[in-house]
Amino acid sequence: MKFVDEAFIDIAAGDGGNGCVSFRHEKYKEFGGPNGGDGGRGGHVFAVADPNLNTLVDYRYSRRHEAKRGEHGMGSDMFGAAGTDITLKMPVGTIITDAETGEVLYELLTPGEVITIAKGGDGGFGNMRFKSAINRAPRQKTPGWPGEKKNLKLELKVLADVGLLGMPNAGKSTFITAVSNARPKIADYPFTTLHPNLGVVRVGPEQSFVVADIPGLIEGASEGAGLGHQFLRHLQRTRLLLHIVDLAPFDEAVDPVAQAKAIVNELKKYDQQLYNKPRWLVLNKLDMVPADEREARVKDFVKRFKWKGPVFEISALTREGCEPLIHAIFRHVQSEQRTENEPVEVDPRFAGDAPA
């Protein structure tokens, strides 16, 4: 299936039906009175977060979505039927934005969450609504109200706890394959990964976290080099970034430190908030470094990179060092979740006014 994380759609809720002017005509009922019914409500447009979807490809080729209008009112006190609602299924993590103003309208973050993105118009009043003691034969009616119409931008940001960052062929896909249930394509050429992959890492019973693998960055991505910045948005909701570095590149002329610094610079250019996220350094492909050189090479890299944060040495191919890393990640994610879920402290003087 083609991965699409951005789409533009036009939606239109149904217009309300018009009210009816009608009078009761029956034999021996000379003054039957008004009996024109109201028009029906126009159909609403709903959006639902479907956990079975992971792309917006359906909206790339189907842009216009309209709900049915309400039926008009009729005589004999008959009201028009409401228009049929429509429900648009979207992946969890979809952001719905007004395409004209750029205002974020909704975010679908919970599986099964349903929101109303366009309301149908109310039906118009029939003449039976206007009868009174001094107006026994009203001929007034009102038209139905128009439904809401919007031009929307849909943007998908995958929901993951951990994001993988690094150059093409740094071993990100091999790592996510080694520790999770994801099975991305792995090959020995750059840009094998063309779209984000999600994998669930199970640490123990009822202990897991989600990892997102995005296509590799290269220097100049902000100017459109490689695949550009288009997939970095999928790291914005993560709690931790793993900067995976190839410590044993095939080309001896390539300096891993220069590549790592280029990645950090591209990250900073894209989004300062993303740059400030917790980031760990993961030195990969140690199986290709002679055992007696590993320690010296790691120390040299950390010193020249001027790195002060956590450092992990792994081989994603042989899974060496992966187990301690995923346990450390789980502890970090768990502590972040506890911090987010901690209740806000309320001043005892105002405790009685605090919402439940």
Disulfide bonds with the S-S distance in Angstrom:
none
